Amino acid sequence: MEKTLQELAALLNGTIIQGDPAMVIKGVNGLEEAQADQISFAVPPYLELAGQSRAGAIMIPMEGELKGPQALMRVENPRAAFARLLQMFRPPESVKTGISQYAFVHPTAKIGKNAAILPFAYIAEDAEIGDNAVIYPHVYIGRHVKIGSDCTFYSNVTIREDCVIGNRVILQAGCVIGGDGFGYITSEGKHTKVLQTGNVVVGDDVEIGCNSCIDRATVDSTVIGKGTKIDNLVHVGHNDIIGENCILVAHVGISGSVTVGHNTTFGGQAATAGHLKVGSNCTFAARSGIISDVPDNVVWAGFPAQPHVDWLRMMANQRKLSDLVKKVRKLEKLVEKLEKED
């Protein structure tokens, strides 16, 4: 595919402020990888470094300034513009619609229009799959599962019985929706399994990364709110309710029966204790350990998690401990000397 810079500016509602509008753009790439016939983007604090890029054209924010030989285009949101160009220049691979003769689809299952069921997928009885679904090889969809339209499930995804998946959901390879929650009763040193009778409900426009696990509820539902994005290797425990438009980065662990508000972000390896309520619009730094309820609109870090400013102050003080120990030992020797003189 080839587009002129002027055509891209019209598509993105951008303004060319430097360079030839007739320049031909053949691709899109990152600043370090881009070549003379490709376009990239730069936002603070990388605007100064962007001038060294070999990219033929660079998109910058409306208020941004960049000194360099590249053609420059101002756009409202460079990251969003870059994502849009990726879809244009690198569209996803097309998949032939229809049900493969090597897939198993139970006679009672309902498959929507233009769905693609690839070889070795397994669709159990009474499952419902919406229009335009793409089901890759070795996907298992259990009994009574309901799936919306325009969903894509990559290889080795498992969706257990009775779970509900919304529209435009992407499940990356190997993730498990509706595995049994970790529920046991311990008596006299023996652990007895508690039957997990609930399900998982995943809202519209959710994406769940590779090998992540969303456990089914003991009763009722584990819920992933619409628009939430979950990275690889994340565990969401049974009976959790994750709000809308949340972000859970890799290795996050949410214990059972936790309620999380909307627009909350968990950094990598952050984790919670069970039975907590976490507010909306919160941000937790990587490796945060959340052991108590959290109000709305906070930024916390550390273990146990605390306000980010307090954690930074504590970390700064820890760096001074070595010097403090030396001073204390010096004072102890001085006190000991004074006591002997007395």
Secondary structure, 3 states (H helix, E strand, C coil): CCEEHHHHHHHHCCEEEECCCCCEECEECCCCCCCCCEEEECCCCCHHHHCCCCCCEEEEECCCCCCCCCEEEEECCHHHHHHHHHHHHCCCCCCCCEECCCCEECCCCEECCCCEECCCCEECCCCEECCCCEECCCCEECCCCEECCCCEECCCCEECCCCEECCCCEECCCCEEEECCCCEEEECCEEEECCCCCEEEECCCCEECCCCEEECCCCCEEEECCCCEECCCCEECCCCEECCCCEECCCCEECCCCEECCCCEECCCCEECCCCEECCCCEECCCCEECCCECCCCEEECCCCEEHHHHHHHHHHHHCHHHHHHHHHHHHHHHHHHHHHC
